[in-house]
Amino acid sequence: SAGNDGPQLNSLGAQANLKNGLSVGASENFRPDQFEADNPDLMASFSSRGGPNQGLGRIKPDLVAIGTAVISTFARGEWDAVGQVPQPDYILSVDKYDAINLRPGSDGIPDYRYLQGTSMSGPMAAGLYLLAREYLREVRGIANPNSQLVKALLINGAVRMDPDLYAYPGWDQGWGRIDIPNALFPSPPKTVQFEEGSISTTGGTWSPSGINLNLVSGAVPLKVTLVWIDAPGSALVRDLNLKVTSPSGLVYCGNNYANGWSRSFAGPSCGAGNSTWDSDGNGWDQVNNVEQVEVQTPAAGVWSVAVNGFAVPNTAKFAVVVSADIGPTSQYRVDLSTSASTTFSVAPGGSANLPFRVTNFGTVSDSVVLSSPGAPSGLSVRFAPTGPLAIPRSAGDDVLATMQVAAGVAPGLYCFNVQGTSETIVANGTTDELDPSVLVFNSTAGVRHIFVAYRKTLPVAVGGKLGGVNIWVAHTTLDNSGMPILPFQQASVSSANDLPNDLRLLRIPSGTFQDRVVITWTGTDPNVTNPDAASYGRIAYADAPYSTWNLRVMETNVGSSNFNVARVSFPLFRRAGGGAGELMWVWEHLDYTSLAGNPVRVQTHVTISTDGGNSWPAGLRVFPVSGTDTNFYFFPHGAVDQNDVAWIFAYFRTPTGNDRDLAVRLYDGAWSPTAPVVWDTTDNIQWPAVLSTAEGPNANRVYVAVTRDNLAVDLKLWVTYVNGTAPAWSSSRVPRPAFPGGQPCGTGCTISQDFAVPLGGFGLSASNANYNRRPILNLVRTVEGANTYVWLPYMENNNPYGTPNMYTFYGTEGNWAAKAPSLTKITSDGYAKGHQMTDTLTTGSLARLYEVYHASRTPETAVDYQIYLAIYSRNWEAAADTQGPLVLDPASVPSLVNLTQANAMRIAANVNDMSTGNSTIAQAEYFFDVLGAPGTGKPMIASDGAFDSPTEGVQTLAGVDVNWTSPSCHVIYIRGQDAAGNWGPASSTQVCITGNSGPDTTPPQPATITAARLSGAGFADVTITWRAAPDEGFLGGTVKYQVFRASSPGGPYAQAGLDVTGVGFPQYNFVDPGVAPNTFFYYVRSIDGVGLMANSTQLAARTQFAVTSGINYVSVPFVQADDSLLTVFQTVTLRGAWTYDCLSGTWPSWSALRPAGQNSLRTATHQMGLVIDAASAGTFAVAGLVPGTTAISLCRGWNLVGNPSVRAGYTVAQLRVETGASSVLGFSPTAPGYTVALADSTVLQAGATYWVKVGGSSIWIVPGM
């Protein structure tokens, strides 16, 4: 383990500097509900770093592993040491014996907790090391793998941490974070190879004989890692050098890096490298026994790798690992990849789209079946094209997956896999915008402003003083409805690499500098050479028009010791009699004698500017009041009351205690000489948020909200307040202490007589995961008529999504006093989020809250935080929806259309109204290149077939515009509308075309009609169902369908209804409404992107016949999808039905008077002749497929047959010729036996039944038309 004394350099423990050891630092986890665990691409702040002054400056730590919010076990002794009281980091809900509910067999002792430290990352790395060793033994057949080989594999497969923040290789991350899949079986096209060797003498050389160094592309970097075990001693005893040569003769030397990649030289050796490792400037490393060459974009061709023995007093054994694209190495290897977001927010009944690419990295052509195995109940995944995908070697295909969520699925976080023949691969990402703060106000000039300050990560500049994490601000004005006028204008405020923390915004409301906007933060001064003394506070301020920001330092290393770290801070403004007023900045600092240990003091200071922030005097201590008070005072917060008195609250504990209470100190130009403890509990009061309102008997009230942890079990929210008095509160008149003389407020709770009895606990499980981001709680107010509403935004852990979500309690004094504030849920999703900050503004008569937060809507392997703004008001859930939906994840599949292979693309996006009114999505449209007016674009359809949810995946297949030239790129705009009629803002993506193939002359493949059935009220409609054309979704294939109909099978045909867009459904339905009593025939036409077409070979039809009351001879002229008797005759009230089986000489029958199970006739097919008994006159309507040909078996003697054909003019004479029939009888309702002999000239009718007598067995072949 590297140690926990970071983040400064040269802080590694002695064991972590061991030359031959594997030193492991700690990265953050991805458990956003826990402290410092929201991005695994960031180093844990405590993780010790190497440096030039330790271990001769060698690259240590070697690697990094997850080291925060790690689930760990602990012993009974620790349980006893804390008085058998559960602590906040205990994981009671997953405890082996369920320590919460004490189920049978429980010992009542928690077994698991969250822990952090390199003592967590070390064991994590040890377990991963053993997995790699097991792989070498059991998969690669190496009986006893050498340690240098395992170490080399882990280093070669490690992934880089945030490249903007950490040098590579470097003393923060070493060689990166361990990634076992990347080390052992990486994503294609990368292949990992290794070989071990030895050199016995100085000057000896070695090159691998079993490693393929013929690179086929530069699609992935070339990475060559050399590791050897050296003899004991700080300096190298056996010094080996790694040399890699390109096909063109460029030379790369081990550990000779610049800007994160190996430097190339003309050869035969290299220029001077890092002076710490290349002490003599000859280009070779003389310090490390790990050497690596990494070429970002290697040339294709044969490379060479050599290990040279620079100083080898005795045999040096080593391992070399090489990773690169050497082409396919196995017969079947398929990769699924995407650059799109793989995290979605979907309402029940909604859908979302995910574009991805399937690539064949095997040595032969492959057929890839797509699936989503193990999808949770209620969640289904469909693919377009559906597959199997026939993919040649080294080729790929673009696919769109549509995820559909069934109605009624419970809220929660659901995971699904998209699978071909290998796992889904997603690339690593980087951190971006974080930790926002918000300010809204009406300026004295009558302009409504909104400012959002945030941290933005940029590359660290040479020298390390600029870049890194910087301060930016987004600014715009608000319209008359209080909505931001887009776009926000983004501006850099500070480019210093000072690790800013706890950003706060403030507007000076009055006086000389009225409307000045102030941003404050704490950080680390990059210009101070001693990082232990570099902590400082900084301010930026700007006046209208807010285009220039002035920067000042407010304090540096203030505190009681040598190393004082500023942490929590906030600004306040007092009028102080007018003029410039007093701009106050209050900050908490942790004082260390050495950053290798715990703080010796935790104090709060203040500095006050009387010139609007331009200059700042030395700070004064606020907490503790006395220098002899050794208590630790944490997380101060405050407000200026209506009488211009500043109230500063902080909670405190003894240096080693676990009982936190609340103190307050007042300032009105002088500081109160005491800081009374106004709230005393036996559990823990934390995270105060303070607010002043013009309420109470003297129009002056100060609220304070805190969390209490119910004796360290769970965090709840509590609120209290103190009313103004006459005479007013001041530095000489402060509230009375809670002890002695306070009022009881529950078990183990006493509060000052001057404060209201605490109201709470509210919430279920408030999150303190924002601890390292600040703040935990917000407290703001709105004034609406005669009522003042107090709002308490916070993060709630207890929700169905397993990650903190933003909730807000609000109410009037009466609502809070009754312990019945309203609750509104601002977010309900599974995205990682944090650092919500809130401000309020009334526009017109409506008071709104403006709440900013950061969130990552990407998976943990590609964390990318962005800033979001939520605007809401009281009862916003019931307010009219006036905002249109958002369009997320727009995509063209593919994004590059090669005209030599295709002429169409699938346009897709996810339309979401959940955060903009929660109305059902009504429609979506798209435009090429020019965004038109709402409602004028080309339509898109819902990916799940219906617009019936606030979240819908939308898509369409579109042909390449005939006017586009190749090559060229074009913008696709996509916009959605909700059911309230609101069009949302458009989002855009890009499609490019390349190649020239001339006009597309290949028609699409036809669809297959599978069924036609009666539908609708009174069965007056007909529904046609067809199976998708086989080429739908394939580039150049079918993009839409049309249904044509005619009154006779020979036409003429005309289109019925609108086009049906192909969206990847296995089958489609088309309803032709109100067609009764007509006879119609239908076919389906497939159309590709350039208008070529193909018609289905099947015809569907519907017709109807009159039936009389009583006996009728009828038949079914069409093939039925459901041939059950009662479904076929659903338009007739049957009393009975019969058919004659000539083979058995029996009459299968059906009677309405019989139990269903006793009826021998249960189906009615198009091959059968039927006799029915109708209870009343009416209509026999039927729909189905027109048969191609039907073979009817005839027995010697009489046969009861139907006529499954719509051909015209077919006579009895033709039937007699084709079957050898001697007699044909037809139906007559008045004749004896209901039959009459038919003349040879009689034309047979579809839907009729006949008796046919033949002299011997035969087959009657009946054409459908």
C-alpha positions, 0 to 999 in steps of 0.5 A: 500500500502506498500510504494515506499521506497524500496528495503532496509528492514524496509522501510514500511510506518506506515499504511503498518505495521498495524497488522490487515491490508492487506499490499500489495507490488508491483511486476513487470508487464509483459509489456516488452515495458514498464519500469521495467515490464518484469517479474511478478516474480520479486519485483519492485525495489521501493516496500517497504520492511518489516524488523526486526525493524518495527512492531516487525518484523512481516511478512509484506507486507502480499502480492504482486500484479502487480505494474508497467506499470499499466494502470491508469486514471488521472484527468484534473488537471494533464493535465493542470499541464504539460501544456497540453503536452502529456507525454511519459507514456500517452496511447494515442492509447487506449484513450476513445476519441482518443486523437491522431486523435481527432475523433468526440466527442473527448475532446482532453484530454488524459484519460489513462497513465501507472503508477507504485507504490504500489499505483497501486498494492494496488488497484489491490489487493483491486479489487482481494479481492472484487472478492474473496468476491463476489465468497464467496457470490454468489458461496459459499452462504456466505451472509457476508464473514468475512475479515479474511476468504478472507485474508486467501484465498488470502494468501493460494492461493498466488504464490511465487516470484523468489525463488532464490532471495526472502526468503519465507515467508519474508519481500520482498514478504510476503506470495507471489503474489496474484493469484485469480484462484489458491486461489479459483479454482486451477489447479487439483489435488489441492483442496481448503477447508475452515472453520471458528471457534473461541476459547473463553479461553486460552488453548482452542483448535479447529479442523475443522470438515468440511475439508477433511484431508485425502490426497491421494498424495503428488503431490501438497504441503499441505498448511494450513493458519490461519488468525485472527483479533486481538485486537488493539495494536502493540503486539499480544493480542489474540495469537493463534498457528497453529499445523499440524500433519502428518499420522506418527505423525510428527508435524509442527508449524505455521511459523516455516520455513527453506529454504522456507518450514515448518520444521517437528518435532517428537512432541508433540511440535516444536523446536525453529523457527525464532527468530524474531517471536519465541522470547522465542524459544518454536517453536511457533510464538508470533508476527504474526496473520497470521500463515501457515504450508506448507509441500512440499511433504506431505505423503498420509493419514489422517492429523490433523489440530489444532488451540490452544489458547495460550493467549485468553483474549476474544473470538478469531474468525479465518479462516482456509484454507487448500489446498492439493490433497484430490482426485477427488471432482467432477464428471467431472474435466479435466486438460490440462497441458504442460511443453513445450513452449507455444509461437511460431514464425511461418511464414505464411504457416508454423506450430508448435507443442505443446505437452500436457497432458490431465488428468481426475481428476473427480470421473468417467471415462470421454470422453474428446473432444479437441478443439481450440475455437475462433482461429484467422482467418487463424490459425487452430489447429489439435490434435493427437489423434483427440479424443474424448479421453476416460480417466479413473478416475485418468488417463491421455493421451498425445496429440500433438497439431499442429498449422497451419498458413495459407499463407497470414496471416499478421504478428502479435501476435496471441493467441489461446486456447487449450480446453478440459473441463477446461482451459489450465494450465501452471506452474510458472517459474523463471528468468534465464539469463539476461542483456548480453554484448558482446565483439569480437576481434582478439588477438595479437596471431591471435585468434578470441575471443567472450565473452558474459557477463551476469547476472545469477540468482542462489539461495541465499546462507545462510547469503545472501552474495552469490548467487542471481544475479551473473555475468557469462561469456560465451567464445569461439573462432570464426572460419574462417567464423566468426562463434562461435565454439560451445559450449560456455564455461560458467564460473562464474565471481562473485558469490556475491549477489550484484544485478549487473547492466549495465554490460560492456565488454572491451578489452585493445587493446594495451600496457602492458596489451594488450588483457586483457578482462574487465567486469565492473558493478554497484551493491550493496555490500552485505558485507556492513551492511548499505544497504543505503551506499552499492552501489559500482562499480566492475570490473573483468579482465582476461588475456589469456587463460581467465580461471581466473577472478580477482575481484576488487572494484572501488568505494563505495558510492561515491557522495555528500550525505550519500546514493549515488546509482551508476547506469549507467557506462561504461569503456574506455581505453586511450593509454596515451603515452603507457605502461599500459595506462589508464583504465577509468571507468565512472559512474552516481550516484544518491545522496540521503539524504534518500532513502525514497525520491527523489535524491538531486543530479545526478552526474557523476564521473570517476576513472582511473586505471594505472595498468590495473584495479588492483587498483583504486584511488578516483573518480573525478567528471565529471558532473557537473563541478562546485559543485554549478551547481545543474542540474541533469546529466543523462546517461553518455556515451563516446568514445576515439577519434583517437587522444586519447582524451576521450569525455564524453557526458551526458544529463541534466535537472534542478531538477524539469524540463522537458527540457533535453539538451546535454553537453560534457566534454573532457579528455586528461590527464587533464579535460576540465575546462568547459562542453559546452552544445552542443545541446539545445532543447525545448524537451528532448534529452536522452540516448546518445551513442558515437562512434569514427571513422577515418573519416572526413578531419582530420581522426577523427570524434566523433558521438553521437546518442540520442533520442528526444521525439517530445515534449514528444509524441514519441521517435525518433532517431537522429544522429550528429557528430563533425569532428576533427580539426587542432589543435586537440580537447583537454582539452584546446580546446573544441567545442563551445556551442550551445548558444549563437552563435549556428546554428539552427536545427529545431523548438526549436533546436540549436546545436554547430557550430562545430557539424553537423546539427542533422540527423533524426528523424529515427524510428517510436517509439523507446523503452526506456523500457530498462531504468532499464536495460541499455542501450537504444541505441548502436553505432558501426562501420564497415570498409569495403574497403574505406567505414566506416559504422555507425550502430545504433541498437535500440528497435522499439515499432511500429511493428505488434507484440506489443512488442519491436523488434530489428532494426538497421539503418546503412549507410555511411556518405553520407547515413546518411547525406541524411537522408537515412540510410538502415534499417534491422530488426533483430527480428520480433516476439512477444517474450519479449526481451531487453538489446541488446549490439553490437560489430563488427569484420571483418573476411576475407573481411566480417564485421559482427555485433555480437548482444546479447540480452535476451528474454523470449520465454515463457508465462508471467506466466512462464517467463524465460529469456535466452541469444541469439546471432544474427550475421549479416552483411550488406545486410545480407537479400540478402546473400546466406543462409549458416546456417541450421535451428534450432530445437526447442521444441523437444518432445516425446509424451509420454516421458514415454512409459509404455510397458504394455499399448503401444509400440510407441511414437510420436516424434515432434519438431519445425524446424525454419530457420527464424533467420538462413537464412529464407529458406524453411524447406526441411526435418527433421530426427531423431536418437535414442541414437547415432547422425549420419551424416546429411541425414542418420536419419529416416525421419519426415514429416511436421505436416501440410502436406508440407514442404513449410515454414521457420517454420515447425512443424515436427513429426513422430510415431515411435515404441519402438526399439525391442532391448531396455530393460525395464526400460531404457531411450534413447536420441532422436536427431532431425535435420532439413535441409533447402531448401538451403541444410544446415543441422542445429544443432541437438536438443535432448530430451529423451524418457523412457520405463517402464513395460514389456508386451511381444510382441505386438500381437494386430494388428492396426485398418484398415483405411477407403478408402473414395474416388479415383479420377483421377488427374494430367496432362491428368488425368493420375494419380489417387489420393486415399483418406482414413480416418485415422485409428481410433487408429492412435495417440493412443499408440500402434495404427497405425503409418504409412500406405502403399498403395497396388495395383494390376491389378485385384481385386484378386491380386497379390498386391504390394506396390505402392510408399513410406510409409505414416507416420501417423501425426494426419491428419483426412484423407490422400491422396496418388497419384499414378502417370502415371498409365493410361491406366492401370486398377488398384485396391488399398487397404490401409494397417495400420501398428503399431509400431511393424509392425503388420498390417490391410488392409482396407476392401474397394477397390479403382480402376481406369480403362478406356474404349474406346468410339467412336464418336457418340452414346455409351452405358456406365455406371460408375463401381465405387462409385464416390466422385463427381457424377456430370455428367461433372466431371464423364465424364471429359475425354470425350467431350460430346454433349449429355447424356441420361438415362431412368427412368422406374418409370416415363417413361421419359428420363432425358437428358443433352445437351451441347447446352442447358443452364445448368439450363435446363438440367434434367440429372445432375448426373451419379451414379454407379446405372445408365445406360447411353447413351452418344453422344461423339463429338469424339472418345476417352477414358472414364477414371474413378476412384472410390470405388469398390462397395460392393453390389448395389441394382438396382430397376427394373420396369415391362418392359424395364429397362436401367441399368449399371453393377456396378461390376468388377466380372469376368464371369457373364453371361446373363444367370445368370442375367436372373435367378437372375432377371427373365428377358425375354430379354437382349439387348446390345450396337452395334454401327451399329445395328438399335437403337444401340442394339442387343439381347445378347445370354445367354453365353454373359459375361456382362462387367463393364462400359457397359449399357444394356436393361433388360426386366422383367415381374414384379418389382424386385430388382437386387442385384449386388455384386461389385466383 
